[in-house]
């Protein structure tokens, strides 16, 4: 079965948030003091999240990425991931994490059936990393990379939110990481989700990033795999890893968008930057999988052709990335 929206796009990718909580306070995601966490009763129990996943896979979803907040802070996450990996028809299970807890958990995640890790790491400098995360320990992230390799994971994707005047001086350092390791370093344009004045000043376009890299390295395009995301991928000649550019602001990739997302409170969204959402919680309380399927069909049918975010501004309401599942 294939899930096709009204613009002919095949929707086969679900981002499933399991919590709004996080053990870091990244500046572009939340304030230093954090945010008022959702009430415990508002967060979907694992049984409900599993029901959504089963319904989605039965409709044509082939890939699920578990997100947060930071998904590894939620108790019971490993057994839940094992249940997800056992869903008949699911072809790819991945998780997005900041890597802080990977040293202790990587082996268990691999044994649970997680196939790929995305790790957020916006600086390779300890002081700068501590600043952007409001206290994060970069050494733990590097220990997590080693633990993931030892556990048997393929080299992870490393997500870098590129911010002008903050970490754009590290573009070459991140690029060098791909030379001797299999890491896929993906530079993501800064996206306005919080109510910040002059947010455009922080945006460094994907084309500028690519031009900088091309000025020093010879690049070749990389053919994307069947479950690849929206990045445009390249490789330094002879490198083991790759470089990706994600241009949500300067160059929309909406025409090939294949995803929907569920927040940890049960709100279904067809676009990160859409104000429209469908509340699945009432159906989940009654374990109504048929109703969930119908609502997901409605969500896909009404998926917008394109979001309205650009360097000139945006129309979406401000939101916290940690509460949407980024």
Secondary structure by P-SEA (a helix, b strand, c coil): cccccccccccccccccccccccccccccccccccccccccccccaaaaaaaaaaaaaacccbbbbbccccccccaaaaaaaaaaacccccbbbbbcccccccccaaaaaaacccbbbbbbccccaaaaaaaaccccaaaaaaaaaaaaaacccbbbbbbbccccccccaaaaaaaaacccccbbbbbcccccccccccccccccaaaaaaaaaaccbbbbbbbcccccccbbbbccccccbbbbbcccccccccccccccccccbbbbccccccbbbbaaaaaaaccaaaaaaaaaaaaaacccccccccccccccccccccccc
